[in-house]
């Protein structure tokens, strides 16, 4: 996560999907594939959203360099 582009304390519901995507990136690195162009480059947090009593969903774009 880029410190200047994220909030002070990231929500745990946002970190869970990032961990899952980390496994995908690790698999591609081990297989010696190009990780700069992921098949999945957008993920959403696990929050239920405002309409269901949550604090709100976010959509994250992921980039690996």
C-alpha positions as CSV (number, residue, x, y, z in Angstrom):
1,X,0.0,0.0,0.0
2,X,1.3,3.4,-0.9
3,X,1.4,5.4,2.4
4,X,0.6,8.8,0.8
5,X,-2.5,7.3,-1.0
6,X,-4.1,5.4,1.9
7,X,-5.9,6.3,5.0
8,X,-4.2,6.4,8.4
9,X,-5.5,3.1,9.6
10,X,-6.7,0.8,6.7
11,X,-9.9,-1.2,7.4
12,X,-9.4,-4.9,8.0
13,X,-12.2,-5.7,5.5
14,X,-10.0,-4.1,2.8
15,X,-6.8,-6.0,3.8
16,X,-8.4,-9.5,3.5
17,X,-8.9,-9.3,-0.3
18,X,-5.4,-7.9,-0.7
19,X,-4.0,-11.0,1.1
20,X,-5.8,-13.3,-1.3
21,X,-4.4,-11.3,-4.3
22,X,-1.0,-11.7,-2.7
23,X,-1.2,-15.5,-3.1
24,X,-2.1,-15.0,-6.8
25,X,1.0,-12.8,-7.3
26,X,3.2,-15.2,-5.4
27,X,2.0,-18.1,-7.7
28,X,2.9,-16.1,-10.8
29,X,6.3,-15.2,-9.4
30,X,7.0,-18.9,-8.6
31,X,5.9,-19.9,-12.1
32,X,8.1,-17.2,-13.6
33,X,5.2,-15.4,-15.2
34,X,4.9,-11.6,-15.8
35,X,3.2,-10.1,-12.7
36,X,3.0,-6.6,-14.1
37,X,-0.3,-7.5,-15.9
38,X,-2.6,-9.3,-13.5
39,X,-5.8,-10.9,-14.7
40,X,-7.5,-9.5,-11.6
41,X,-6.5,-5.9,-11.1
42,X,-9.5,-4.5,-9.2
43,X,-10.9,-5.9,-6.0
44,X,-13.5,-4.8,-3.5
45,X,-13.5,-4.9,0.3
46,X,-15.7,-7.4,2.2
47,X,-17.8,-4.7,3.9
48,X,-21.6,-5.2,3.4
49,X,-22.1,-1.6,2.3
50,X,-24.1,1.3,3.8
51,X,-27.4,-0.1,2.7
52,X,-26.9,-3.2,4.8
53,X,-25.5,-1.5,7.9
54,X,-21.8,-1.5,7.0
55,X,-19.5,1.4,6.8
56,X,-19.2,1.4,3.0
57,X,-17.5,-0.5,0.2
58,X,-14.4,0.5,-1.6
59,X,-12.9,-0.6,-4.9
60,X,-9.2,-1.0,-5.1
61,X,-6.9,-1.0,-8.2
62,X,-3.9,-3.2,-7.6
63,X,-0.6,-2.7,-9.4
64,X,2.6,-4.9,-9.1
65,X,5.9,-3.4,-10.1
